[in-house]
Amino acid sequence: MKKIAVFTSGGDSPGMNACIRSVVRTGIYHGLDVYSIMYGYDGMINGDIKKMQSHSVSNIVQRGGTILKSARSEEFLTKEGRKKAYDQLQKFGIEGLVAIGGDGTFTGAKVFFEEFGVPILGCPGTIDNDIYGTDYTIGFDTAVNTALEAIDKIRDTAAAHDRIFFIEVMGRDSGYIGIECGIGGGAEMVLVPETKTTIDDVVRSFKSLRKSKTSSIVIVAEGEEEGDASQIMNKVKQHFKEDEKEFKVTTLGHIQRGGNPTAMDRLLGSRCGMAAVEGLIKGESNCMAGVINDTVVYTPFADCITKDKPLKSDYLRLQEMLSI
Ligand code: F6P
């Protein structure tokens, strides 16, 4: 293998740049030509591809976002789109790929490998931490810390006014961001898609709060089945008299996707990037490089995208216990 290319796809996450830098420099270190593809699979289809040098990735390890831009490609979902992408890779002589992204990215990578046999390795880049085959995904730690900073600020004003805040965090169908913010932010309740919590449960919990607790924080993960934070707040509100409690809602949104990556995400991105390139050189393919128990592990894309990654079982219990 002489020429490889790297791209980012799906929602960006802090630490993707550290991963790109690692792929480029590890590749060059091992004597490969490394190319970048802009805008994920769309850029592959359009031939938005250029050769990288070691200095092309200078001064990016500390930056959020992705210098390669990202997109969720509609065209790559079609066989014709994937054929165009393959033809572009042939044109540039690219023999291996590193895809940085989440389950959508890996689903595309798996199909592409099966159809055209281009060796492809993945790095888990998403704030959601919902990928099987790695303890953490690149960007999750930063997102949790960003959300916590906001939650701490909201708690100050919640306490000052004796208010109940419903704070919505990201995570698509996963409650990882929610539960870690709940524990770290001292929330009174956490609603995540992995557990069944009814509106009655929320109301009951508020009615039984000790008298000294005059303000509360409820973390709502965006995938919660009872609805978004605002809908849940409105349903709960109906169970209280007008002047009994004051409710507010805050949706943190995309603030969680930006910002300088934490040390943990820079390190994870760098480790996964190196492992992906060295995996390709050793002949690994159709799999993701992740880190489990502090050890690099290669997991087939098929498992990454189909197997569940349940919340750590003791986290929900811990959160509940600490919120009394
Ligand atoms: O997958 C990352 C994520 O931020 C999810 O938490 C969220 O559901 C989704 O992406 C939002 O996507 P978009 O930026 O396309 O609105």
py3Dmol code that shows the C-alpha trace and the ligand (Angstrom):
import py3Dmol

protein = """\
ATOM      1  CA  MET A   1       0.000   0.000   0.000  1.00  0.00           C
ATOM      2  CA  LYS A   2       1.477   3.321  -1.086  1.00  0.00           C
ATOM      3  CA  LYS A   3      -1.399   5.817  -1.116  1.00  0.00           C
ATOM      4  CA  ILE A   4      -4.114   6.275   1.478  1.00  0.00           C
ATOM      5  CA  ALA A   5      -6.753   8.935   2.068  1.00  0.00           C
ATOM      6  CA  VAL A   6      -8.529  10.239   5.152  1.00  0.00           C
ATOM      7  CA  PHE A   7     -11.935  11.889   5.512  1.00  0.00           C
ATOM      8  CA  THR A   8     -14.453  12.910   8.162  1.00  0.00           C
ATOM      9  CA  SER A   9     -18.156  12.224   7.799  1.00  0.00           C
ATOM     10  CA  GLY A  10     -21.409  12.730   9.742  1.00  0.00           C
ATOM     11  CA  GLY A  11     -21.630  15.106  12.704  1.00  0.00           C
ATOM     12  CA  ASP A  12     -18.268  16.676  13.547  1.00  0.00           C
ATOM     13  CA  SER A  13     -16.755  16.135  16.971  1.00  0.00           C
ATOM     14  CA  PRO A  14     -13.907  17.767  18.936  1.00  0.00           C
ATOM     15  CA  GLY A  15     -10.767  15.673  18.486  1.00  0.00           C
ATOM     16  CA  MET A  16     -11.389  14.860  14.825  1.00  0.00           C
ATOM     17  CA  ASN A  17      -8.561  17.230  13.904  1.00  0.00           C
ATOM     18  CA  ALA A  18      -6.193  15.444  16.274  1.00  0.00           C
ATOM     19  CA  CYS A  19      -7.172  12.210  14.554  1.00  0.00           C
ATOM     20  CA  ILE A  20      -6.661  13.636  11.035  1.00  0.00           C
ATOM     21  CA  ARG A  21      -3.229  14.923  12.080  1.00  0.00           C
ATOM     22  CA  SER A  22      -2.330  11.528  13.452  1.00  0.00           C
ATOM     23  CA  VAL A  23      -3.424   9.719  10.269  1.00  0.00           C
ATOM     24  CA  VAL A  24      -1.454  12.111   8.055  1.00  0.00           C
ATOM     25  CA  ARG A  25       1.716  12.052  10.120  1.00  0.00           C
ATOM     26  CA  THR A  26       1.641   8.306  10.882  1.00  0.00           C
ATOM     27  CA  GLY A  27       1.185   7.631   7.171  1.00  0.00           C
ATOM     28  CA  ILE A  28       4.060   9.910   6.173  1.00  0.00           C
ATOM     29  CA  TYR A  29       6.217   8.438   8.959  1.00  0.00           C
ATOM     30  CA  HIS A  30       5.686   4.993   7.412  1.00  0.00           C
ATOM     31  CA  GLY A  31       6.525   6.243   3.902  1.00  0.00           C
ATOM     32  CA  LEU A  32       2.972   6.492   2.520  1.00  0.00           C
ATOM     33  CA  ASP A  33       1.463   9.245   0.401  1.00  0.00           C
ATOM     34  CA  VAL A  34      -1.501  10.574   2.371  1.00  0.00           C
ATOM     35  CA  TYR A  35      -4.437  12.356   0.714  1.00  0.00           C
ATOM     36  CA  SER A  36      -7.337  14.213   2.266  1.00  0.00           C
ATOM     37  CA  ILE A  37     -10.913  14.067   1.035  1.00  0.00           C
ATOM     38  CA  MET A  38     -13.093  17.103   1.750  1.00  0.00           C
ATOM     39  CA  TYR A  39     -16.767  16.849   2.817  1.00  0.00           C
ATOM     40  CA  GLY A  40     -16.749  13.107   3.503  1.00  0.00           C
ATOM     41  CA  TYR A  41     -18.326  10.785   0.950  1.00  0.00           C
ATOM     42  CA  ASP A  42     -19.564  13.769  -1.093  1.00  0.00           C
ATOM     43  CA  GLY A  43     -15.961  14.853  -1.648  1.00  0.00           C
ATOM     44  CA  MET A  44     -15.020  11.309  -2.628  1.00  0.00           C
ATOM     45  CA  ILE A  45     -17.740  11.333  -5.277  1.00  0.00           C
ATOM     46  CA  ASN A  46     -16.690  14.765  -6.548  1.00  0.00           C
ATOM     47  CA  GLY A  47     -12.953  14.107  -6.466  1.00  0.00           C
ATOM     48  CA  ASP A  48     -12.348  16.812  -3.840  1.00  0.00           C
ATOM     49  CA  ILE A  49      -9.055  15.134  -2.980  1.00  0.00           C
ATOM     50  CA  LYS A  50      -5.579  16.553  -2.367  1.00  0.00           C
ATOM     51  CA  LYS A  51      -2.205  15.382  -1.206  1.00  0.00           C
ATOM     52  CA  MET A  52      -1.265  16.228   2.372  1.00  0.00           C
ATOM     53  CA  GLN A  53       2.146  17.114   3.753  1.00  0.00           C
ATOM     54  CA  SER A  54       3.260  16.936   7.349  1.00  0.00           C
ATOM     55  CA  HIS A  55       2.785  20.733   7.630  1.00  0.00           C
ATOM     56  CA  SER A  56      -0.776  20.505   6.232  1.00  0.00           C
ATOM     57  CA  VAL A  57      -1.870  19.406   9.699  1.00  0.00           C
ATOM     58  CA  SER A  58       0.171  21.901  11.731  1.00  0.00           C
ATOM     59  CA  ASN A  59      -1.646  23.899  14.398  1.00  0.00           C
ATOM     60  CA  ILE A  60      -4.853  21.848  14.347  1.00  0.00           C
ATOM     61  CA  VAL A  61      -4.504  19.391  17.241  1.00  0.00           C
ATOM     62  CA  GLN A  62      -6.133  21.890  19.617  1.00  0.00           C
ATOM     63  CA  ARG A  63      -8.999  22.926  17.341  1.00  0.00           C
ATOM     64  CA  GLY A  64     -12.604  21.700  17.370  1.00  0.00           C
ATOM     65  CA  GLY A  65     -14.544  20.945  14.180  1.00  0.00           C
ATOM     66  CA  THR A  66     -12.779  19.272  11.273  1.00  0.00           C
ATOM     67  CA  ILE A  67     -10.419  20.887   8.769  1.00  0.00           C
ATOM     68  CA  LEU A  68     -11.693  18.365   6.192  1.00  0.00           C
ATOM     69  CA  LYS A  69     -15.314  19.552   6.661  1.00  0.00           C
ATOM     70  CA  SER A  70     -18.096  17.050   7.010  1.00  0.00           C
ATOM     71  CA  ALA A  71     -21.376  16.115   5.383  1.00  0.00           C
ATOM     72  CA  ARG A  72     -24.085  13.489   5.481  1.00  0.00           C
ATOM     73  CA  SER A  73     -24.012  12.326   1.834  1.00  0.00           C
ATOM     74  CA  GLU A  74     -27.288  11.385   0.146  1.00  0.00           C
ATOM     75  CA  GLU A  75     -25.585  10.369  -3.101  1.00  0.00           C
ATOM     76  CA  PHE A  76     -23.314   7.839  -1.433  1.00  0.00           C
ATOM     77  CA  LEU A  77     -26.434   5.971  -0.321  1.00  0.00           C
ATOM     78  CA  THR A  78     -26.914   5.016  -3.983  1.00  0.00           C
ATOM     79  CA  LYS A  79     -24.925   2.402  -5.898  1.00  0.00           C
ATOM     80  CA  GLU A  80     -24.231   4.952  -8.668  1.00  0.00           C
ATOM     81  CA  GLY A  81     -22.835   7.405  -6.139  1.00  0.00           C
ATOM     82  CA  ARG A  82     -20.536   4.782  -4.666  1.00  0.00           C
ATOM     83  CA  LYS A  83     -19.329   3.784  -8.147  1.00  0.00           C
ATOM     84  CA  LYS A  84     -18.432   7.428  -8.848  1.00  0.00           C
ATOM     85  CA  ALA A  85     -16.530   7.520  -5.550  1.00  0.00           C
ATOM     86  CA  TYR A  86     -14.645   4.337  -6.465  1.00  0.00           C
ATOM     87  CA  ASP A  87     -13.710   5.753  -9.885  1.00  0.00           C
ATOM     88  CA  GLN A  88     -12.300   8.879  -8.230  1.00  0.00           C
ATOM     89  CA  LEU A  89     -10.168   6.787  -5.876  1.00  0.00           C
ATOM     90  CA  GLN A  90      -8.865   4.836  -8.868  1.00  0.00           C
ATOM     91  CA  LYS A  91      -8.021   8.089 -10.639  1.00  0.00           C
ATOM     92  CA  PHE A  92      -5.879   9.219  -7.692  1.00  0.00           C
ATOM     93  CA  GLY A  93      -4.435   5.718  -7.150  1.00  0.00           C
ATOM     94  CA  ILE A  94      -5.730   5.555  -3.583  1.00  0.00           C
ATOM     95  CA  GLU A  95      -5.460   2.031  -2.163  1.00  0.00           C
ATOM     96  CA  GLY A  96      -6.687   2.480   1.408  1.00  0.00           C
ATOM     97  CA  LEU A  97      -9.044   4.735   3.366  1.00  0.00           C
ATOM     98  CA  VAL A  98      -9.422   6.011   6.907  1.00  0.00           C
ATOM     99  CA  ALA A  99     -12.983   7.087   7.731  1.00  0.00           C
ATOM    100  CA  ILE A 100     -13.494   9.195  10.850  1.00  0.00           C
ATOM    101  CA  GLY A 101     -17.130   9.288  11.961  1.00  0.00           C
ATOM    102  CA  GLY A 102     -19.987   7.421  13.589  1.00  0.00           C
ATOM    103  CA  ASP A 103     -22.321   4.571  12.721  1.00  0.00           C
ATOM    104  CA  GLY A 104     -23.644   6.198   9.508  1.00  0.00           C
ATOM    105  CA  THR A 105     -20.060   6.618   8.301  1.00  0.00           C
ATOM    106  CA  PHE A 106     -19.225   2.997   9.105  1.00  0.00           C
ATOM    107  CA  THR A 107     -22.395   1.689   7.474  1.00  0.00           C
ATOM    108  CA  GLY A 108     -21.294   3.428   4.253  1.00  0.00           C
ATOM    109  CA  ALA A 109     -17.733   2.158   4.688  1.00  0.00           C
ATOM    110  CA  LYS A 110     -18.887  -1.443   5.094  1.00  0.00           C
ATOM    111  CA  VAL A 111     -21.048  -1.367   1.965  1.00  0.00           C
ATOM    112  CA  PHE A 112     -18.256   0.328   0.005  1.00  0.00           C
ATOM    113  CA  PHE A 113     -15.733  -2.301   1.076  1.00  0.00           C
ATOM    114  CA  GLU A 114     -18.101  -5.132   0.201  1.00  0.00           C
ATOM    115  CA  GLU A 115     -18.838  -3.698  -3.247  1.00  0.00           C
ATOM    116  CA  PHE A 116     -15.396  -2.530  -4.326  1.00  0.00           C
ATOM    117  CA  GLY A 117     -12.901  -4.169  -1.947  1.00  0.00           C
ATOM    118  CA  VAL A 118     -11.092  -0.926  -1.077  1.00  0.00           C
ATOM    119  CA  PRO A 119      -9.425  -1.511   2.327  1.00  0.00           C
ATOM    120  CA  ILE A 120     -10.967   0.825   4.861  1.00  0.00           C
ATOM    121  CA  LEU A 121     -10.383   1.445   8.546  1.00  0.00           C
ATOM    122  CA  GLY A 122     -12.592   3.541  10.827  1.00  0.00           C
ATOM    123  CA  CYS A 123     -11.933   5.859  13.777  1.00  0.00           C
ATOM    124  CA  PRO A 124     -14.871   6.509  16.145  1.00  0.00           C
ATOM    125  CA  GLY A 125     -15.616  10.236  15.828  1.00  0.00           C
ATOM    126  CA  THR A 126     -18.910  11.293  17.397  1.00  0.00           C
ATOM    127  CA  ILE A 127     -19.910  13.102  20.566  1.00  0.00           C
ATOM    128  CA  ASP A 128     -22.617  10.497  21.228  1.00  0.00           C
ATOM    129  CA  ASN A 129     -20.373   7.656  22.486  1.00  0.00           C
ATOM    130  CA  ASP A 130     -22.799   5.207  20.929  1.00  0.00           C
ATOM    131  CA  ILE A 131     -20.316   3.050  19.002  1.00  0.00           C
ATOM    132  CA  TYR A 132     -19.701  -0.540  20.005  1.00  0.00           C
ATOM    133  CA  GLY A 133     -15.998  -1.485  20.004  1.00  0.00           C
ATOM    134  CA  THR A 134     -14.530   1.411  21.957  1.00  0.00           C
ATOM    135  CA  ASP A 135     -14.967   2.583  25.546  1.00  0.00           C
ATOM    136  CA  TYR A 136     -15.192   6.191  24.384  1.00  0.00           C
ATOM    137  CA  THR A 137     -15.638   7.953  21.074  1.00  0.00           C
ATOM    138  CA  ILE A 138     -13.586  10.936  19.978  1.00  0.00           C
ATOM    139  CA  GLY A 139     -15.415  14.099  21.082  1.00  0.00           C
ATOM    140  CA  PHE A 140     -17.570  12.637  23.826  1.00  0.00           C
ATOM    141  CA  ASP A 141     -15.393  13.817  26.701  1.00  0.00           C
ATOM    142  CA  THR A 142     -15.272  17.376  25.340  1.00  0.00           C
ATOM    143  CA  ALA A 143     -19.039  17.419  24.775  1.00  0.00           C
ATOM    144  CA  VAL A 144     -19.715  16.287  28.345  1.00  0.00           C
ATOM    145  CA  ASN A 145     -17.355  18.911  29.741  1.00  0.00           C
ATOM    146  CA  THR A 146     -18.917  21.640  27.598  1.00  0.00           C
ATOM    147  CA  ALA A 147     -22.401  20.625  28.718  1.00  0.00           C
ATOM    148  CA  LEU A 148     -21.297  20.497  32.350  1.00  0.00           C
ATOM    149  CA  GLU A 149     -19.933  24.017  32.188  1.00  0.00           C
ATOM    150  CA  ALA A 150     -23.343  25.201  30.978  1.00  0.00           C
ATOM    151  CA  ILE A 151     -25.223  23.104  33.542  1.00  0.00           C
ATOM    152  CA  ASP A 152     -23.121  24.558  36.392  1.00  0.00           C
ATOM    153  CA  LYS A 153     -24.073  28.052  35.237  1.00  0.00           C
ATOM    154  CA  ILE A 154     -27.735  27.175  34.983  1.00  0.00           C
ATOM    155  CA  ARG A 155     -27.635  25.734  38.495  1.00  0.00           C
ATOM    156  CA  ASP A 156     -26.473  29.091  39.876  1.00  0.00           C
ATOM    157  CA  THR A 157     -29.467  30.911  38.482  1.00  0.00           C
ATOM    158  CA  ALA A 158     -31.829  28.003  39.234  1.00  0.00           C
ATOM    159  CA  ALA A 159     -30.791  28.168  42.889  1.00  0.00           C
ATOM    160  CA  ALA A 160     -31.098  31.950  43.009  1.00  0.00           C
ATOM    161  CA  HIS A 161     -34.739  31.801  41.857  1.00  0.00           C
ATOM    162  CA  ASP A 162     -35.838  28.449  43.323  1.00  0.00           C
ATOM    163  CA  ARG A 163     -36.581  27.149  39.826  1.00  0.00           C
ATOM    164  CA  ILE A 164     -36.714  23.719  38.197  1.00  0.00           C
ATOM    165  CA  PHE A 165     -34.749  23.518  34.954  1.00  0.00           C
ATOM    166  CA  PHE A 166     -35.190  20.875  32.289  1.00  0.00           C
ATOM    167  CA  ILE A 167     -31.913  20.823  30.338  1.00  0.00           C
ATOM    168  CA  GLU A 168     -31.771  18.955  27.052  1.00  0.00           C
ATOM    169  CA  VAL A 169     -28.462  17.446  25.979  1.00  0.00           C
ATOM    170  CA  MET A 170     -27.497  15.760  22.695  1.00  0.00           C
ATOM    171  CA  GLY A 171     -26.832  12.084  22.070  1.00  0.00           C
ATOM    172  CA  ARG A 172     -29.293  11.057  19.350  1.00  0.00           C
ATOM    173  CA  ASP A 173     -30.554   7.668  20.651  1.00  0.00           C
ATOM    174  CA  SER A 174     -27.952   7.326  23.357  1.00  0.00           C
ATOM    175  CA  GLY A 175     -28.078   8.505  26.980  1.00  0.00           C
ATOM    176  CA  TYR A 176     -24.300   8.571  27.528  1.00  0.00           C
ATOM    177  CA  ILE A 177     -23.981  12.357  27.500  1.00  0.00           C
ATOM    178  CA  GLY A 178     -27.128  12.599  29.631  1.00  0.00           C
ATOM    179  CA  ILE A 179     -26.063  10.231  32.378  1.00  0.00           C
ATOM    180  CA  GLU A 180     -22.503  11.548  32.676  1.00  0.00           C
ATOM    181  CA  CYS A 181     -23.822  15.119  32.837  1.00  0.00           C
ATOM    182  CA  GLY A 182     -26.375  13.999  35.397  1.00  0.00           C
ATOM    183  CA  ILE A 183     -23.749  12.557  37.707  1.00  0.00           C
ATOM    184  CA  GLY A 184     -21.143  15.273  37.107  1.00  0.00           C
ATOM    185  CA  GLY A 185     -23.663  18.098  37.281  1.00  0.00           C
ATOM    186  CA  GLY A 186     -25.485  16.785  40.362  1.00  0.00           C
ATOM    187  CA  ALA A 187     -28.850  16.573  38.594  1.00  0.00           C
ATOM    188  CA  GLU A 188     -31.940  15.599  40.565  1.00  0.00           C
ATOM    189  CA  MET A 189     -33.182  13.474  37.655  1.00  0.00           C
ATOM    190  CA  VAL A 190     -31.910  12.133  34.348  1.00  0.00           C
ATOM    191  CA  LEU A 191     -34.201  11.004  31.532  1.00  0.00           C
ATOM    192  CA  VAL A 192     -32.452   8.837  28.957  1.00  0.00           C
ATOM    193  CA  PRO A 193     -33.791   6.623  26.160  1.00  0.00           C
ATOM    194  CA  GLU A 194     -32.291   3.494  27.730  1.00  0.00           C
ATOM    195  CA  THR A 195     -34.668   3.621  30.712  1.00  0.00           C
ATOM    196  CA  LYS A 196     -38.416   3.948  30.944  1.00  0.00           C
ATOM    197  CA  THR A 197     -39.311   6.975  33.070  1.00  0.00           C
ATOM    198  CA  THR A 198     -42.901   8.203  32.927  1.00  0.00           C
ATOM    199  CA  ILE A 199     -44.200  11.712  33.546  1.00  0.00           C
ATOM    200  CA  ASP A 200     -45.805  10.324  36.716  1.00  0.00           C
ATOM    201  CA  ASP A 201     -42.378   9.193  37.888  1.00  0.00           C
ATOM    202  CA  VAL A 202     -41.013  12.705  37.379  1.00  0.00           C
ATOM    203  CA  VAL A 203     -43.955  14.299  39.191  1.00  0.00           C
ATOM    204  CA  ARG A 204     -43.722  11.815  42.058  1.00  0.00           C
ATOM    205  CA  SER A 205     -40.035  12.495  42.398  1.00  0.00           C
ATOM    206  CA  PHE A 206     -40.580  16.275  42.621  1.00  0.00           C
ATOM    207  CA  LYS A 207     -43.377  15.892  45.163  1.00  0.00           C
ATOM    208  CA  SER A 208     -41.108  13.805  47.364  1.00  0.00           C
ATOM    209  CA  LEU A 209     -38.072  16.071  47.185  1.00  0.00           C
ATOM    210  CA  ARG A 210     -36.871  17.135  50.604  1.00  0.00           C
ATOM    211  CA  LYS A 211     -37.998  20.635  51.677  1.00  0.00           C
ATOM    212  CA  SER A 212     -34.486  22.069  51.663  1.00  0.00           C
ATOM    213  CA  LYS A 213     -34.230  21.412  47.906  1.00  0.00           C
ATOM    214  CA  THR A 214     -35.714  24.535  46.468  1.00  0.00           C
ATOM    215  CA  SER A 215     -34.269  24.217  42.967  1.00  0.00           C
ATOM    216  CA  SER A 216     -33.643  21.240  40.710  1.00  0.00           C
ATOM    217  CA  ILE A 217     -31.977  20.210  37.486  1.00  0.00           C
ATOM    218  CA  VAL A 218     -33.471  17.541  35.242  1.00  0.00           C
ATOM    219  CA  ILE A 219     -31.279  16.349  32.384  1.00  0.00           C
ATOM    220  CA  VAL A 220     -33.226  15.188  29.334  1.00  0.00           C
ATOM    221  CA  ALA A 221     -31.362  13.253  26.635  1.00  0.00           C
ATOM    222  CA  GLU A 222     -32.636  14.219  23.178  1.00  0.00           C
ATOM    223  CA  GLY A 223     -33.704  10.637  22.391  1.00  0.00           C
ATOM    224  CA  GLU A 224     -35.986  10.424  25.454  1.00  0.00           C
ATOM    225  CA  GLU A 225     -39.242   8.762  24.480  1.00  0.00           C
ATOM    226  CA  GLU A 226     -41.494  11.031  26.600  1.00  0.00           C
ATOM    227  CA  GLY A 227     -40.546  13.904  24.268  1.00  0.00           C
ATOM    228  CA  ASP A 228     -38.084  16.770  24.176  1.00  0.00           C
ATOM    229  CA  ALA A 229     -37.273  18.851  27.259  1.00  0.00           C
ATOM    230  CA  SER A 230     -39.912  21.413  26.484  1.00  0.00           C
ATOM    231  CA  GLN A 231     -42.682  18.845  25.949  1.00  0.00           C
ATOM    232  CA  ILE A 232     -41.741  17.028  29.139  1.00  0.00           C
ATOM    233  CA  MET A 233     -41.679  20.269  31.116  1.00  0.00           C
ATOM    234  CA  ASN A 234     -45.159  21.176  29.869  1.00  0.00           C
ATOM    235  CA  LYS A 235     -46.552  17.759  30.790  1.00  0.00           C
ATOM    236  CA  VAL A 236     -45.005  17.903  34.274  1.00  0.00           C
ATOM    237  CA  LYS A 237     -46.172  21.488  34.834  1.00  0.00           C
ATOM    238  CA  GLN A 238     -49.799  20.433  34.554  1.00  0.00           C
ATOM    239  CA  HIS A 239     -49.455  18.448  37.787  1.00  0.00           C
ATOM    240  CA  PHE A 240     -48.557  21.528  39.852  1.00  0.00           C
ATOM    241  CA  LYS A 241     -50.503  24.622  40.872  1.00  0.00           C
ATOM    242  CA  GLU A 242     -49.595  27.818  38.994  1.00  0.00           C
ATOM    243  CA  ASP A 243     -47.544  29.287  41.885  1.00  0.00           C
ATOM    244  CA  GLU A 244     -46.325  26.012  43.377  1.00  0.00           C
ATOM    245  CA  LYS A 245     -43.119  25.646  41.341  1.00  0.00           C
ATOM    246  CA  GLU A 246     -41.490  27.604  38.534  1.00  0.00           C
ATOM    247  CA  PHE A 247     -40.265  25.611  35.532  1.00  0.00           C
ATOM    248  CA  LYS A 248     -37.768  26.598  32.824  1.00  0.00           C
ATOM    249  CA  VAL A 249     -36.235  24.805  29.880  1.00  0.00           C
ATOM    250  CA  THR A 250     -32.829  25.079  28.182  1.00  0.00           C
ATOM    251  CA  THR A 251     -31.686  23.152  25.117  1.00  0.00           C
ATOM    252  CA  LEU A 252     -27.906  23.111  24.925  1.00  0.00           C
ATOM    253  CA  GLY A 253     -27.808  22.044  21.260  1.00  0.00           C
ATOM    254  CA  HIS A 254     -24.788  22.357  18.998  1.00  0.00           C
ATOM    255  CA  ILE A 255     -22.653  24.164  21.565  1.00  0.00           C
ATOM    256  CA  GLN A 256     -21.852  20.591  22.650  1.00  0.00           C
ATOM    257  CA  ARG A 257     -20.267  19.806  19.288  1.00  0.00           C
ATOM    258  CA  GLY A 258     -17.721  22.642  19.239  1.00  0.00           C
ATOM    259  CA  GLY A 259     -14.772  23.887  21.233  1.00  0.00           C
ATOM    260  CA  ASN A 260     -11.202  22.845  21.867  1.00  0.00           C
ATOM    261  CA  PRO A 261     -10.933  19.116  22.507  1.00  0.00           C
ATOM    262  CA  THR A 262     -10.001  17.957  25.997  1.00  0.00           C
ATOM    263  CA  ALA A 263      -6.692  16.185  26.593  1.00  0.00           C
ATOM    264  CA  MET A 264      -8.582  12.904  26.567  1.00  0.00           C
ATOM    265  CA  ASP A 265     -10.084  13.519  23.112  1.00  0.00           C
ATOM    266  CA  ARG A 266      -6.776  14.708  21.649  1.00  0.00           C
ATOM    267  CA  LEU A 267      -5.095  11.565  22.934  1.00  0.00           C
ATOM    268  CA  LEU A 268      -7.901   9.236  21.830  1.00  0.00           C
ATOM    269  CA  GLY A 269      -8.019  10.843  18.371  1.00  0.00           C
ATOM    270  CA  SER A 270      -4.245  10.544  18.033  1.00  0.00           C
ATOM    271  CA  ARG A 271      -4.198   6.910  19.174  1.00  0.00           C
ATOM    272  CA  CYS A 272      -7.061   5.844  16.900  1.00  0.00           C
ATOM    273  CA  GLY A 273      -5.527   7.666  13.918  1.00  0.00           C
ATOM    274  CA  MET A 274      -2.208   5.894  14.380  1.00  0.00           C
ATOM    275  CA  ALA A 275      -3.907   2.534  14.913  1.00  0.00           C
ATOM    276  CA  ALA A 276      -6.008   2.966  11.760  1.00  0.00           C
ATOM    277  CA  VAL A 277      -2.988   3.636   9.543  1.00  0.00           C
ATOM    278  CA  GLU A 278      -0.886   0.871  11.084  1.00  0.00           C
ATOM    279  CA  GLY A 279      -3.901  -1.448  10.804  1.00  0.00           C
ATOM    280  CA  LEU A 280      -4.183  -0.716   7.082  1.00  0.00           C
ATOM    281  CA  ILE A 281      -0.455  -1.371   6.621  1.00  0.00           C
ATOM    282  CA  LYS A 282      -0.807  -4.712   8.438  1.00  0.00           C
ATOM    283  CA  GLY A 283      -3.737  -5.719   6.234  1.00  0.00           C
ATOM    284  CA  GLU A 284      -6.667  -4.988   8.578  1.00  0.00           C
ATOM    285  CA  SER A 285      -9.820  -3.797   6.838  1.00  0.00           C
ATOM    286  CA  ASN A 286     -13.574  -3.313   7.142  1.00  0.00           C
ATOM    287  CA  CYS A 287     -13.151  -2.545  10.851  1.00  0.00           C
ATOM    288  CA  MET A 288     -12.750   0.267  13.361  1.00  0.00           C
ATOM    289  CA  ALA A 289      -9.773   1.071  15.554  1.00  0.00           C
ATOM    290  CA  GLY A 290     -11.026   1.805  19.073  1.00  0.00           C
ATOM    291  CA  VAL A 291      -9.655   1.738  22.599  1.00  0.00           C
ATOM    292  CA  ILE A 292     -11.000  -0.706  25.173  1.00  0.00           C
ATOM    293  CA  ASN A 293      -9.453  -0.926  28.657  1.00  0.00           C
ATOM    294  CA  ASP A 294      -6.666   1.359  27.447  1.00  0.00           C
ATOM    295  CA  THR A 295      -5.727  -1.067  24.653  1.00  0.00           C
ATOM    296  CA  VAL A 296      -6.188  -0.551  20.905  1.00  0.00           C
ATOM    297  CA  VAL A 297      -8.749  -2.999  19.519  1.00  0.00           C
ATOM    298  CA  TYR A 298      -9.996  -3.585  15.954  1.00  0.00           C
ATOM    299  CA  THR A 299     -13.736  -4.323  15.735  1.00  0.00           C
ATOM    300  CA  PRO A 300     -15.529  -5.292  12.487  1.00  0.00           C
ATOM    301  CA  PHE A 301     -17.792  -2.537  11.145  1.00  0.00           C
ATOM    302  CA  ALA A 302     -20.600  -5.104  11.188  1.00  0.00           C
ATOM    303  CA  ASP A 303     -20.372  -5.251  14.996  1.00  0.00           C
ATOM    304  CA  CYS A 304     -19.819  -1.508  15.454  1.00  0.00           C
ATOM    305  CA  ILE A 305     -23.059  -0.688  13.675  1.00  0.00           C
ATOM    306  CA  THR A 306     -25.310  -3.503  14.912  1.00  0.00           C
ATOM    307  CA  LYS A 307     -24.259  -4.247  18.474  1.00  0.00           C
ATOM    308  CA  ASP A 308     -25.668  -2.219  21.340  1.00  0.00           C
ATOM    309  CA  LYS A 309     -23.459  -0.268  23.674  1.00  0.00           C
ATOM    310  CA  PRO A 310     -25.496  -0.189  26.866  1.00  0.00           C
ATOM    311  CA  LEU A 311     -24.989   2.496  29.502  1.00  0.00           C
ATOM    312  CA  LYS A 312     -22.684   1.432  32.313  1.00  0.00           C
ATOM    313  CA  SER A 313     -25.082  -0.366  34.632  1.00  0.00           C
ATOM    314  CA  ASP A 314     -23.952   1.272  37.855  1.00  0.00           C
ATOM    315  CA  TYR A 315     -24.192   4.838  36.491  1.00  0.00           C
ATOM    316  CA  LEU A 316     -27.991   5.075  36.659  1.00  0.00           C
ATOM    317  CA  ARG A 317     -28.009   3.698  40.198  1.00  0.00           C
ATOM    318  CA  LEU A 318     -25.221   6.085  41.204  1.00  0.00           C
ATOM    319  CA  GLN A 319     -27.053   9.092  39.796  1.00  0.00           C
ATOM    320  CA  GLU A 320     -30.271   8.171  41.577  1.00  0.00           C
ATOM    321  CA  MET A 321     -28.524   7.558  44.874  1.00  0.00           C
ATOM    322  CA  LEU A 322     -26.635  10.848  44.807  1.00  0.00           C
ATOM    323  CA  SER A 323     -29.688  12.927  43.999  1.00  0.00           C
ATOM    324  CA  ILE A 324     -31.543  12.409  47.320  1.00  0.00           C
TER     325      ILE A 324
END
"""
ligand_1 = """\
16
F6P
O -24.334 12.454 16.161
C -23.972 13.665 16.719
C -25.172 14.562 16.895
O -24.741 15.798 17.444
C -26.316 13.976 17.711
O -26.081 14.079 19.092
C -27.473 14.773 17.217
O -28.666 14.026 17.325
C -27.145 15.009 15.759
O -25.751 14.820 15.625
C -27.521 16.363 15.226
O -27.244 16.385 13.873
P -27.202 17.703 12.976
O -25.966 18.459 13.343
O -27.154 17.203 11.582
O -28.432 18.479 13.309
"""
view = py3Dmol.view(width=600, height=400)
view.addModel(protein, "pdb")
view.setStyle({"model": 0}, {"cartoon": {"style": "trace"}})
view.addModel(ligand_1, "xyz")
view.setStyle({"model": 1}, {"stick": {}})
view.zoomTo()
view.show()
